[in-house]
Amino acid sequence: MSTLRTAPRTASEPRADDIPPPRGTRQQSLLRTAGSQLLLWAYAAIAFGPLLLVLIGSLRPNAEILRTPVGLPSSFDLTNYTRAWQTASISMYFINSLTVTCASVALCVSVSAMAAYALSRWKFRGRALLAAFFLSGLMIPAKLGLLPVFYMFQSMGLIDSRIGLVLLYAASGIPFSVFVIMGFMRGLPGELEEAARIDGANEGRLFVSVVLPLMRPALAVATVFQFAPTWNDFFYPLVLLRSGDKYTIPVGLTRFFGEFAADRGTLFAGLVIALVPLAVVFALATKQIVAGLTAGMSR
């Protein structure tokens, strides 16, 4: 039986991947890349332009803003921030929002991580039904149940209570967080968990030492998607809170706007203060997500 042999390629013969693409194809690719980058920069300018104007306005005296609404500050002045933080009670609203948001995010992500781990790794009767029960919360808008929640909180003495807000926000964020973390867990191999069990680790030790570090990108996504709407929520604090000293920052800003409507510099400073936690959380979460993805690619 004879075999067909090909002559060896000489050094002068070009390989297929050495042949450059046609000139027209290269130009089309460059134009496509330049067009996409131009669209992204235009979107960034539209999205960050108002934020930049607010930031610049917070550093300008009020008289200068009224004289020329758009412009660079003649000198950087931080008195607007001092006035907004102390005189306008932004500090009280800020601390209330930070307490409620951090507590609800911590409770929501902790419960969701444990539930997602159990639903994705443990095998027990009714697991599919329980997972469907969790995910059914994504199909029902939480605000439709405001009236039952209000009467339930009234019977439990949780009206005008920040604890009630924490429980409500945590419960409303669990379905989405379980969905995100459970989908991430199903894509992870179980060999590390099996090795930890062979070494004698119990389920608690296994979850804390092995599973949670692997969950970090999913936990970052769940944290961002829980933190941002909770921090910005206006509806539930307006309905469930009665005391002004318990208002969160979105409700407090309505009072702030009415009291300091003529003081534009203080208004801009209050808005910047309200945006700082969101910017910090997004920056930290983005770093965690990118680090988790690159770590997974390097493995």
C-alpha positions in Angstrom: 0.0 0.0 0.0 1.6 3.2 -1.1 1.3 6.5 0.7 1.2 9.9 -0.8 4.1 12.1 0.3 4.3 15.8 -0.2 7.5 17.6 -0.9 8.8 19.6 2.1 8.2 23.3 2.0 11.2 25.4 1.2 12.2 28.5 3.1 11.3 30.7 0.1 7.6 29.5 0.0 5.3 31.7 2.1 2.9 30.1 4.6 -0.8 30.8 4.5 -0.7 32.9 7.7 2.2 35.0 6.3 0.1 36.3 3.4 -1.2 39.8 4.4 -5.0 40.4 4.1 -6.1 42.4 1.1 -5.8 46.2 1.4 -9.5 46.8 1.2 -10.2 44.4 4.0 -7.6 46.0 6.3 -9.0 49.5 5.6 -12.6 48.3 6.4 -11.4 46.7 9.7 -9.6 50.0 10.7 -12.7 52.0 9.8 -14.9 49.7 11.8 -12.7 49.9 14.8 -12.5 53.7 14.6 -16.2 54.0 14.2 -16.9 51.8 17.3 -14.4 53.8 19.3 -16.0 57.0 18.2 -19.4 55.8 19.3 -18.1 54.7 22.7 -16.4 58.0 23.3 -19.5 59.9 22.3 -21.6 57.8 24.7 -19.1 58.4 27.5 -19.3 62.1 26.8 -23.1 62.1 26.9 -23.1 59.9 30.1 -20.4 61.7 32.0 -20.9 65.2 30.8 -23.7 66.1 33.3 -21.7 64.5 36.1 -18.7 66.5 35.2 -20.8 69.7 35.2 -22.2 68.9 38.7 -18.7 68.2 40.0 -17.3 71.5 38.6 -20.4 73.4 39.9 -19.8 72.0 43.4 -16.4 73.7 43.4 -17.7 77.2 42.4 -19.2 79.9 44.6 -23.0 80.4 44.2 -22.7 83.9 42.9 -20.3 82.7 40.1 -22.7 79.9 39.1 -25.7 82.4 38.9 -23.6 84.7 36.8 -22.2 82.1 34.4 -24.0 78.7 34.9 -21.4 76.8 32.8 -17.7 77.4 33.2 -14.6 76.4 35.1 -14.1 77.6 38.7 -12.0 80.7 39.2 -10.7 79.0 42.4 -11.4 75.7 44.0 -13.8 76.3 47.0 -14.8 73.4 49.3 -17.2 75.5 51.4 -20.1 74.1 49.5 -19.3 70.6 50.7 -19.0 71.9 54.3 -22.3 73.7 54.1 -24.0 70.6 52.5 -22.6 68.2 55.1 -23.2 70.2 58.2 -25.8 72.9 57.6 -28.0 71.0 55.2 -28.1 67.7 57.2 -26.7 65.7 54.3 -24.5 63.8 56.8 -27.6 62.5 58.6 -29.2 61.2 55.4 -25.9 59.9 54.1 -25.3 57.8 57.3 -28.9 56.5 57.2 -28.5 55.4 53.6 -25.1 53.9 54.2 -26.4 51.9 57.2 -29.5 50.6 55.5 -27.8 49.8 52.2 -24.7 48.1 53.6 -26.8 46.0 56.1 -29.3 44.9 53.4 -26.5 44.1 50.9 -24.6 42.1 53.4 -27.7 40.1 54.5 -28.9 39.6 50.9 -25.6 38.4 49.5 -24.9 36.2 52.5 -28.2 34.4 52.3 -28.1 34.2 48.5 -24.6 32.7 48.5 -25.5 29.9 50.9 -28.8 29.2 49.1 -27.1 29.2 45.7 -24.4 26.8 46.9 -26.9 24.4 48.4 -29.1 24.5 45.3 -26.2 24.0 42.8 -24.2 21.4 44.8 -26.4 19.4 47.1 -28.8 16.8 45.8 -32.1 16.5 47.8 -35.7 16.0 47.1 -37.5 19.2 46.1 -34.4 21.0 45.0 -35.8 22.0 41.6 -39.1 23.2 43.2 -37.1 25.3 45.8 -35.0 26.8 43.0 -38.1 27.6 41.0 -39.5 29.2 44.2 -36.5 31.5 44.5 -36.4 32.4 40.8 -40.2 33.1 40.7 -39.4 36.3 42.6 -37.8 37.7 39.4 -41.2 37.5 37.7 -43.2 39.5 40.4 -42.4 43.2 40.9 -41.8 43.8 44.5 -43.7 47.1 44.6 -47.0 45.2 43.7 -46.9 43.7 47.2 -46.6 47.1 48.9 -50.0 46.9 50.7 -49.5 43.5 52.2 -46.0 44.5 53.2 -47.2 47.7 54.8 -49.9 45.9 56.9 -47.3 43.2 57.9 -44.8 45.8 59.0 -47.5 47.6 60.9 -48.4 44.5 62.8 -44.8 43.8 63.5 -44.0 47.4 64.6 -41.5 47.9 61.7 -43.1 51.1 60.3 -40.7 54.0 60.6 -37.9 51.6 61.3 -34.6 51.2 59.4 -34.6 47.5 60.4 -37.8 47.0 58.4 -36.1 48.7 55.3 -33.1 46.4 55.7 -35.3 43.3 55.7 -37.4 44.5 52.8 -34.4 45.3 50.6 -32.6 42.1 51.4 -35.7 40.0 50.7 -36.4 41.8 47.4 -32.8 41.3 46.2 -32.4 37.6 47.0 -34.1 36.1 43.8 -31.7 37.9 41.4 -28.7 37.3 43.6 -29.5 33.6 43.8 -30.0 33.4 40.1 -26.6 35.1 39.4 -24.6 33.1 41.9 -26.2 29.7 41.1 -25.5 30.2 37.4 -21.9 30.9 38.2 -21.6 28.0 40.6 -22.8 25.5 38.0 -19.9 26.5 35.7 -17.3 25.7 38.4 -15.7 22.3 38.7 -16.3 20.4 41.9 -12.8 18.8 42.3 -11.6 21.3 44.8 -14.6 20.7 47.0 -14.2 17.0 46.8 -10.5 17.3 47.7 -11.4 19.5 50.7 -13.9 16.8 51.9 -11.3 14.1 51.5 -9.0 16.2 53.7 -11.7 16.2 56.4 -13.3 19.7 56.0 -16.9 20.0 57.1 -19.5 21.9 55.0 -19.0 25.1 56.9 -15.2 25.1 56.5 -15.6 24.0 52.9 -18.0 26.9 52.1 -15.9 29.6 53.8 -12.4 28.5 52.7 -13.0 27.0 49.2 -16.4 28.1 47.8 -16.5 31.8 48.8 -13.1 32.7 47.1 -14.3 31.0 43.9 -17.6 32.9 44.1 -15.9 36.3 44.3 -16.9 37.5 40.7 -20.5 36.5 41.2 -20.6 38.1 44.6 -19.3 41.3 43.1 -22.0 41.3 40.5 -24.7 40.6 43.1 -23.3 43.3 45.4 -23.4 46.0 42.6 -26.9 45.1 41.5 -28.2 45.2 45.1 -26.3 48.2 46.2 -27.2 50.6 43.4 -31.0 50.3 43.5 -31.1 50.2 47.3 -29.0 53.4 47.6 -31.1 55.2 44.9 -34.5 53.9 46.1 -37.0 56.7 46.8 -40.3 54.7 47.0 -40.0 52.5 50.1 -38.4 55.1 52.5 -41.1 57.6 51.5 -43.9 55.1 52.3 -42.5 53.3 55.3 -40.6 56.0 57.2 -42.2 58.8 59.2 -39.3 60.6 61.0 -37.2 63.0 59.2 -34.1 61.9 61.1 -34.4 58.4 59.6 -34.8 59.4 56.0 -32.4 58.0 53.5 -30.5 60.3 51.0 -33.0 60.1 48.1 -35.9 61.3 50.3 -33.7 63.7 52.2 -32.6 65.3 48.9 -36.2 66.4 48.3 -36.1 68.4 51.5 -32.6 69.5 50.6 -33.7 70.8 47.1 -36.6 72.8 48.6 -34.5 74.4 51.3 -31.4 75.2 49.2 -33.1 75.8 45.8 -31.3 79.2 45.4 -27.9 77.9 46.5 -26.8 76.0 43.5 -23.2 75.3 44.7 -24.6 73.6 47.8 -27.0 71.6 45.7 -24.2 70.4 43.5 -22.1 69.4 46.5 -25.0 67.4 48.0 -25.4 65.5 44.7 -21.7 64.7 44.5 -21.7 63.4 48.1 -24.7 61.2 47.2 -22.9 59.8 44.2 -19.5 59.0 45.9 -20.5 55.6 47.4 -21.9 54.4 44.0 -18.7 55.3 42.3 -16.6 53.6 45.0 -18.6 50.4 44.9 -18.6 50.3 41.1 -14.8 50.8 41.0 -14.1 48.1 43.6 -16.6 45.6 42.0 -15.2 46.1 38.5 -11.7 45.4 39.8 -12.9 42.2 41.5 -14.8 41.0 38.4 -11.8 41.6 36.1 -9.5 40.0 38.5 -11.7 36.9 38.8 -12.0 36.6 35.0 -8.3 37.0 34.4 -7.5 34.5 37.1 -9.9 32.0 35.5 -8.3 32.6 32.1 -4.8 32.1 33.5 -5.8 28.7 35.0 
